[in-house]
């Protein structure tokens, strides 16, 4: 298993960050009128990044693995 010094190095976090940027762009355009849906999508995407960072902060392999997606 790889060792990460910072949560920003985790591929899942990087992917979540890119997805969050896309969601913000998309919600400002096509879905801009559905405020409730836009807000929920934005909060959910940020939550993914926060959960990965929190798991990394615990510094145990087991808790970090629980926060990362499985294939």
C-alpha positions as a Python dict, from the first residue, in 0.01 Angstrom:
ca = {
    (1, 'X'): (0, 0, 0),
    (2, 'X'): (126, 345, -87),
    (3, 'X'): (216, 593, 184),
    (4, 'X'): (82, 944, 145),
    (5, 'X'): (231, 1237, 331),
    (6, 'X'): (-57, 1468, 240),
    (7, 'X'): (-415, 1384, 153),
    (8, 'X'): (-379, 1590, -165),
    (9, 'X'): (-154, 1312, -299),
    (10, 'X'): (-434, 1054, -287),
    (11, 'X'): (-572, 984, -635),
    (12, 'X'): (-928, 951, -506),
    (13, 'X'): (-908, 1299, -350),
    (14, 'X'): (-768, 1446, -672),
    (15, 'X'): (-1051, 1287, -871),
    (16, 'X'): (-1307, 1416, -621),
    (17, 'X'): (-1164, 1766, -652),
    (18, 'X'): (-1194, 1756, -1032),
    (19, 'X'): (-1549, 1627, -1002),
    (20, 'X'): (-1635, 1905, -758),
    (21, 'X'): (-1508, 2166, -1003),
    (22, 'X'): (-1721, 2012, -1280),
    (23, 'X'): (-2027, 2005, -1055),
    (24, 'X'): (-1983, 2372, -968),
    (25, 'X'): (-1947, 2463, -1336),
    (26, 'X'): (-2246, 2251, -1437),
    (27, 'X'): (-2469, 2376, -1156),
    (28, 'X'): (-2398, 2738, -1243),
    (29, 'X'): (-2518, 2674, -1597),
    (30, 'X'): (-2774, 2407, -1679),
    (31, 'X'): (-2918, 2348, -1334),
    (32, 'X'): (-2884, 2702, -1205),
    (33, 'X'): (-3256, 2738, -1149),
    (34, 'X'): (-3293, 2429, -930),
    (35, 'X'): (-3125, 2575, -622),
    (36, 'X'): (-3202, 2281, -394),
    (37, 'X'): (-3050, 2024, -628),
    (38, 'X'): (-2745, 2242, -696),
    (39, 'X'): (-2684, 2295, -326),
    (40, 'X'): (-2715, 1923, -251),
    (41, 'X'): (-2476, 1827, -531),
    (42, 'X'): (-2219, 2084, -419),
    (43, 'X'): (-2236, 1976, -54),
    (44, 'X'): (-2210, 1607, -147),
    (45, 'X'): (-1905, 1661, -367),
    (46, 'X'): (-1728, 1859, -95),
    (47, 'X'): (-1819, 1591, 158),
    (48, 'X'): (-1635, 1328, -47),
    (49, 'X'): (-1314, 1531, -37),
    (50, 'X'): (-1358, 1600, 334),
    (51, 'X'): (-1411, 1232, 416),
    (52, 'X'): (-1093, 1131, 234),
    (53, 'X'): (-896, 1404, 413),
    (54, 'X'): (-1043, 1299, 748),
    (55, 'X'): (-953, 935, 689),
    (56, 'X'): (-599, 1035, 601),
    (57, 'X'): (-575, 1247, 915),
    (58, 'X'): (-643, 946, 1135),
    (59, 'X'): (-310, 800, 1021),
    (60, 'X'): (-424, 437, 1034),
    (61, 'X'): (-440, 215, 729),
    (62, 'X'): (-773, 60, 827),
    (63, 'X'): (-960, 389, 865),
    (64, 'X'): (-802, 534, 549),
    (65, 'X'): (-906, 229, 348),
    (66, 'X'): (-1264, 260, 473),
    (67, 'X'): (-1295, 609, 325),
    (68, 'X'): (-1156, 520, -19),
    (69, 'X'): (-1384, 378, -289),
    (70, 'X'): (-1349, 15, -390),
    (71, 'X'): (-1377, -114, -743),
}
